[in-house]
Amino acid sequence: MQSLDRASGVAREKAILVRVVLQSESLNEQPLAELTGLAETAGAKIVGEMTQRRETPDMTTYLGRGKVGELKALAANLDADVAIFDNDLNPAQIRNLEQALGIKVLDRTELILDIFATNARSSESRLAVELAQLEYSLPRLKRMWTHLSRIKAGIGMRGPGEKQLEVDRRLVEKRIHDLREELGGIERRKERLVASRHDRLTVSLVGYTNAGKSTLMNTLTGAGVLAADKLFATLDTRTRRWQLDNWGPVLLSDTVGFIRDLPHGLVHSFKATLEEARQADLLLHVADASNPEVFDQISAVYKVLQELHIEEKDTVLVLNKIDRVHDRSDLARIFARYPNAVSISASSGEGLRNLQHAVSEALSRSFADLDIEASASDGRLFAFLAAHGEILERSYTEDDRVIIHCRLPQRHLGGIRQEGVTIQPHQNLVPAETTEFLGLIAGDDAIEEVA
């Protein structure tokens, strides 16, 4: 008998979790830990687990025949409603398993899509989830019409049921087309919106789901965004101003969390939402240092960044939740692989000053911190600096001159080299930075001329 979730009023299905570990995969101490979190986030009550190690999946049922029999007996004994696989199954495998087990079967992708559908709040994220769900469901329409034996029309394949299936298929295909058009328009608007912020530095939080990105954003900006200890609590991008010490205000964006084997359809559908990360000047890759699977999670995030073609963007790895790391040798093991990572606790505030310093340093690699002296009537110079850089301070001299403290992308240094303009590194630069800056000013080859 299904239990009732009092908070939502929805019946909680009793689920058995299943995972087939292939020869190429490593099996940790808790192979179903992540699937447990996903299933519980979706509202399931976990009543049983099963794993099997195989060289290759069974073509008909993914599990071996003997394991299918064991799973059927387990489901009957536990009165389970659903078997949830931590693998991606094809439509035939799902259909065969449901016939053999007599209960509903879900794979990893369908479970993730269900969670996304539950957590989607904005119209944009709802459209993206609907598109991903329909693209997943289209080749599985036959499963929804189990009384049918064929899909396409032809000799011996006529009848009202077949007609209805073809109608459904055309409706789904049309809806997919319409959603792609609508999301394409949203994506173009999002690109224009993000591009309009070219005069502001942008930093984007990326990382595995439940790594603490939203908590970090709240701590740094006081944004007040939802920060829940559950998977995929954030699906919509939020951007807030972050006052960065010794730098000034930058725009900080929170993005949807990633996960191992994130369905390709979701990455594509959420392209507009991920535009902030694609256009950011710097990425903060937030990882949960207390998670035993932290290395796999970091690798999974880099795979998604590769899919977005932004894996080479300047990135700072942030090891969050260090207050939950009880064995410091575990932290040392992470630093051995990622020596430039910054360790913090977004909830306690530990390490945030080091994070600010690391971000300022990363942003400085592509910007020059300048003191520019020019005529107070040089409107062309002022317009150029306002369009391409950030003016931090102005002071005027008695002889109608102005000294401007500003930050300017190094590629635009050529645009301010003109007669009557004196350029010096800002007085706060350390000697090594001053030498590097003077080299940029002196070397024409290192400067992009801007008309």
C-alpha positions in Angstrom: 0.0 0.0 0.0 1.3 3.4 -0.9 2.1 5.9 1.9 0.9 9.5 1.7 3.3 12.4 1.6 1.5 14.9 4.0 3.4 17.9 2.6 2.3 17.4 -1.0 -0.7 15.2 -0.6 0.7 12.8 -3.2 1.0 9.1 -2.7 4.6 8.0 -2.1 5.4 5.0 -4.3 7.5 2.2 -2.8 10.6 1.8 -4.9 13.4 -0.7 -5.4 16.6 0.8 -6.6 18.6 -1.1 -9.2 22.0 -0.5 -10.8 24.0 -2.5 -13.3 27.7 -1.8 -12.8 29.5 -2.4 -16.1 33.1 -3.6 -16.3 34.4 -0.2 -17.3 32.8 1.5 -14.2 34.2 1.6 -10.7 32.0 0.4 -7.8 32.3 2.4 -4.6 31.1 1.4 -1.1 27.7 3.0 -1.7 26.9 2.4 -5.4 23.2 3.5 -5.0 23.8 6.6 -2.8 23.2 9.1 -5.5 20.1 7.3 -6.9 18.7 7.2 -3.4 19.0 10.9 -3.2 17.3 11.3 -6.6 14.5 8.9 -5.7 13.8 10.5 -2.4 13.8 14.0 -4.0 11.2 12.6 -6.4 9.1 11.5 -3.4 9.7 7.7 -3.5 10.0 5.5 -0.4 13.0 3.3 -0.8 12.1 -0.3 0.3 14.9 -2.4 -1.4 18.1 -2.3 -3.5 19.8 -4.5 -6.0 23.1 -4.3 -7.9 24.7 -6.5 -10.5 28.1 -6.4 -12.1 28.2 -7.3 -15.8 30.6 -6.9 -18.7 27.9 -5.6 -20.9 24.1 -5.0 -20.4 21.6 -7.7 -21.5 20.1 -6.5 -24.7 16.5 -7.4 -23.7 16.3 -6.6 -20.0 19.6 -4.9 -19.2 19.8 -7.1 -16.1 20.7 -10.8 -16.5 17.8 -13.2 -16.7 18.5 -14.6 -13.2 18.6 -11.2 -11.7 15.2 -10.3 -13.3 13.7 -13.3 -11.5 15.3 -12.2 -8.2 14.0 -8.6 -8.7 10.5 -9.9 -9.4 10.5 -11.9 -6.2 11.9 -9.0 -4.2 9.3 -6.6 -5.6 6.5 -9.1 -4.7 7.8 -9.6 -1.1 8.2 -5.8 -0.5 5.0 -4.9 -2.3 7.0 -2.4 -4.4 5.3 -0.1 -6.9 8.2 0.8 -9.1 11.8 -0.3 -10.0 14.1 2.6 -10.6 17.3 1.9 -12.5 20.5 3.9 -12.2 21.1 3.3 -15.9 19.6 4.5 -19.1 17.3 1.9 -20.7 16.0 1.8 -24.2 12.2 1.6 -24.8 12.2 -2.2 -25.4 14.2 -2.9 -22.3 11.7 -0.9 -20.2 8.8 -2.7 -21.8 10.3 -6.1 -21.3 11.1 -5.4 -17.7 7.6 -4.2 -16.9 6.1 -7.3 -18.5 8.4 -9.5 -16.5 8.1 -7.7 -13.2 4.5 -6.6 -13.3 5.4 -3.2 -11.9 6.4 0.2 -13.3 10.0 0.6 -14.4 11.8 4.0 -14.6 15.4 4.7 -15.8 17.8 7.3 -14.6 16.8 9.9 -17.2 13.1 9.6 -16.6 13.7 10.1 -12.9 15.8 13.2 -13.4 13.2 14.6 -15.8 10.5 14.1 -13.2 12.5 16.0 -10.6 13.1 18.8 -13.0 9.4 19.0 -13.8 8.6 19.2 -10.1 11.1 21.9 -9.3 10.6 24.1 -12.4 9.2 27.5 -11.4 9.7 29.9 -14.2 8.0 29.7 -17.6 11.4 29.3 -19.2 12.4 26.3 -17.1 9.0 24.7 -17.5 9.3 24.9 -21.3 12.8 23.5 -21.2 11.7 20.5 -19.0 8.6 19.9 -21.2 10.8 19.8 -24.3 13.2 17.3 -22.7 10.4 15.1 -21.5 8.7 15.1 -24.9 12.0 14.3 -26.7 12.4 11.4 -24.2 8.9 10.2 -24.6 8.6 10.3 -28.4 10.4 7.0 -29.1 8.5 5.4 -26.1 4.9 6.2 -27.3 4.5 2.5 -28.0 5.0 1.7 -24.3 2.1 4.0 -23.5 -0.1 2.0 -25.9 0.7 -1.5 -24.6 -2.4 -2.9 -26.4 -0.7 -2.1 -29.7 1.9 -4.3 -31.4 3.0 -2.1 -34.2 3.8 1.6 -34.7 3.9 2.5 -38.4 1.0 2.1 -40.8 1.1 -0.6 -43.5 -0.4 -3.9 -44.6 -2.1 -5.6 -41.8 -1.4 -2.6 -39.5 -4.6 -0.6 -39.9 -7.1 0.2 -37.2 -8.4 2.9 -34.8 -5.7 2.2 -32.3 -2.9 2.6 -34.8 -4.5 5.8 -36.1 -4.6 7.2 -32.6 -0.9 6.4 -32.0 0.0 8.2 -35.2 -2.1 11.1 -34.2 -0.3 11.2 -30.8 3.0 11.0 -32.6 2.3 13.9 -34.9 1.0 16.0 -31.9 4.1 15.3 -29.9 6.4 16.1 -32.9 4.5 19.4 -33.5 4.7 20.3 -29.8 8.5 19.6 -29.9 8.8 21.9 -32.9 6.9 24.7 -31.2 8.8 24.4 -28.0 12.1 24.5 -29.9 11.0 27.7 -31.7 9.8 29.3 -28.4 13.0 28.4 -26.5 15.1 29.5 -29.5 13.5 33.0 -29.1 14.1 32.9 -25.3 17.7 31.9 -26.0 18.3 34.8 -28.4 16.8 37.3 -25.9 18.9 35.9 -23.2 22.0 36.3 -25.4 21.2 39.9 -26.0 20.5 40.5 -22.3 23.8 38.9 -21.2 25.7 40.7 -24.0 24.2 44.0 -22.8 26.2 43.6 -19.6 29.5 43.8 -21.4 30.5 46.8 -19.3 30.2 44.7 -16.1 32.3 41.8 -15.0 30.4 38.6 -14.6 31.2 35.6 -12.5 29.0 32.4 -12.7 28.6 29.6 -10.2 28.7 26.1 -11.7 28.9 22.7 -10.1 27.4 19.5 -9.1 23.9 19.5 -7.8 23.7 20.1 -4.0 27.3 21.3 -3.9 26.1 24.5 -2.1 26.1 27.1 -4.9 22.9 28.8 -3.8 24.1 28.9 -0.2 27.4 30.5 -1.4 25.5 33.1 -3.5 23.3 34.0 -0.5 26.4 34.4 1.7 28.3 36.5 -0.8 25.4 38.7 -2.0 22.5 38.3 0.5 20.4 37.3 -2.5 17.9 35.2 -0.5 17.6 32.5 -3.2 16.3 29.1 -2.3 19.1 27.0 -0.7 17.8 23.5 0.1 19.7 20.4 1.0 18.3 18.5 -1.9 19.1 17.7 -5.5 18.2 20.3 -8.2 16.7 22.8 -5.8 17.8 25.6 -8.3 16.7 25.4 -12.0 16.5 29.1 -12.8 19.5 31.4 -13.1 19.6 34.3 -10.7 22.0 37.2 -11.0 23.0 39.5 -8.1 25.6 42.2 -7.4 28.6 41.0 -5.5 30.9 43.7 -3.9 34.3 42.2 -4.3 37.0 43.5 -1.9 39.7 45.6 -3.6 37.9 45.3 -6.9 34.4 46.7 -6.8 31.0 45.3 -7.8 30.7 42.3 -10.1 27.7 40.3 -11.2 27.4 36.9 -9.7 25.0 34.3 -11.2 23.7 31.0 -9.8 23.0 28.3 -12.3 21.3 24.9 -12.5 23.3 22.1 -10.9 24.9 19.3 -13.0 25.0 15.6 -12.3 26.6 12.5 -13.6 25.2 11.4 -16.9 23.0 14.5 -17.1 20.6 13.8 -20.0 21.7 15.5 -23.2 18.2 16.7 -23.9 18.3 18.7 -20.6 21.6 20.3 -21.4 20.3 21.4 -24.8 16.9 22.5 -23.5 18.5 24.6 -20.7 20.9 26.3 -23.1 19.2 29.7 -22.5 19.4 29.2 -18.7 23.1 28.3 -19.0 23.8 31.4 -21.1 25.1 33.2 -18.0 27.8 30.6 -17.6 28.7 30.6 -21.3 29.2 34.4 -21.3 30.8 34.8 -17.9 34.3 36.3 -17.5 35.0 33.7 -14.8 33.5 30.5 -13.6 33.5 29.4 -9.9 33.3 25.6 -10.0 31.8 24.7 -6.6 32.4 21.2 -5.4 31.3 19.4 -2.2 34.6 18.5 -0.5 32.7 16.3 2.0 31.2 14.0 -0.6 33.1 10.7 -1.0 32.5 11.0 -4.8 34.0 14.5 -5.1 36.5 13.5 -7.8 33.8 11.9 -10.0 31.5 14.9 -9.4 34.2 17.3 -10.5 34.8 15.2 -13.6 31.1 15.1 -14.4 30.9 18.9 -14.2 33.8 19.3 -16.6 32.0 16.9 -19.1 29.0 19.2 -19.1 31.2 22.3 -19.5 32.7 20.5 -22.6 29.2 19.9 -23.9 28.6 23.7 -23.6 32.0 24.4 -25.2 33.2 26.4 -22.3 35.6 24.0 -20.7 38.6 26.3 -21.4 37.0 29.3 -19.7 39.0 30.7 -16.8 37.8 28.7 -13.7 38.4 28.7 -10.0 37.7 25.4 -8.2 36.0 26.0 -4.9 35.9 23.2 -2.4 32.8 23.9 -0.3 31.5 22.3 2.9 35.0 21.8 4.5 33.3 22.1 7.9 31.9 18.7 7.2 35.2 17.1 6.3 36.1 15.2 9.5 39.3 13.6 8.2 41.7 16.3 7.0 43.6 13.7 5.0 40.6 13.6 2.6 41.0 17.3 2.0 44.8 16.9 1.5 44.0 14.2 -1.1 41.8 16.6 -3.1 44.5 19.4 -2.9 47.1 16.9 -4.2 45.1 16.6 -7.4 43.9 20.3 -7.5 46.6 22.4 -5.7 45.1 25.7 -6.8 41.6 25.0 -5.4 40.2 27.3 -2.7 38.6 25.7 0.4 35.6 27.3 2.0 32.4 26.8 4.0 29.6 28.8 2.5 27.5 28.2 5.6 30.1 29.2 8.3 32.0 31.8 6.2 35.3 30.0 6.6 37.7 30.7 3.7 35.6 33.4 2.1 38.4 36.0 2.3 40.7 33.6 0.4 38.0 33.1 -2.2 37.6 36.9 -2.7 41.4 37.1 -3.2 41.4 34.2 -5.7 38.6 35.7 -7.7 40.2 39.2 -7.8 43.5 37.6 -8.9 41.7 35.6 -11.6 39.9 38.6 -13.0 43.1 40.6 -12.9 44.7 38.3 -15.3 42.8 39.7 -18.2 42.4 43.3 -16.9 44.8 46.2 -16.4 44.4 48.4 -13.3 45.3 51.8 -14.5 45.8 55.5 -13.5 45.2 57.6 -16.6 46.0 61.3 -16.7 44.4 63.3 -19.5 42.8 66.6 -20.4 39.5 67.1 -18.5 37.9 67.9 -21.8 38.8 64.7 -23.5 35.3 63.4 -24.1 36.4 60.7 -26.6 38.6 59.1 -23.9 35.9 59.2 -21.3 33.4 57.6 -23.7 35.9 54.8 -24.6 36.6 54.0 -20.9 32.9 53.9 -20.1 32.2 51.6 -23.0 35.0 49.1 -22.5 36.2 49.4 -18.9 35.2 50.4 -15.4 35.9 53.9 -14.0 36.6 53.5 -10.3 37.6 57.0 -9.3 38.3 60.5 -10.7 40.4 63.4 -9.3 41.1 66.7 -10.9 44.2 68.9 -10.9 44.6 72.6 -10.9 45.7 72.7 -14.6 42.5 71.3 -16.0 43.7 67.7 -16.0 41.9 64.6 -14.7 43.4 61.4 -13.2 41.2 58.4 -13.7 41.6 55.2 -11.8 40.0 52.5 -14.0 40.1 48.8 -15.0 40.3 48.0 -18.7 40.6 44.7 -20.6 44.1 44.4 -21.8 43.0 43.9 -25.3 41.7 47.5 -25.3 44.9 49.2 -24.1 45.7 50.3 -27.6 42.6 52.4 -27.7 43.8 54.8 -25.0 47.4 55.3 -26.2 47.3 58.8 -27.7 49.1 62.1 -27.4 48.5 64.0 -24.2 47.4 60.9 -22.2 49.7 59.5 -19.5 49.2 55.9 -18.5 50.6 54.3 -15.3 49.9 51.2 -13.4 47.7 51.9 -10.4 49.7 52.6 -7.2 48.3 49.5 -5.5 50.0 47.1 -7.9 52.8 45.0 -6.5 56.2 45.3 -8.3 55.8 42.1 -10.4 52.5 43.3 -11.7 53.9 46.8 -12.4 56.7 45.2 -14.6 54.2 43.1 -16.5 51.9 46.1 -17.1 54.7 48.3 -18.3 55.6 45.5 -20.8 52.1 45.5 -22.1 52.2 49.3 -22.6 55.5 49.2 -24.3 55.0 46.2 -26.5 52.8 46.8 -29.6 52.7 43.1 -30.3 50.9 42.5 -27.0 48.3 45.1 -27.6 45.2 44.9 -29.9 44.8 48.3 -31.6 41.3 49.6 -31.2 40.0 52.2 -33.6 
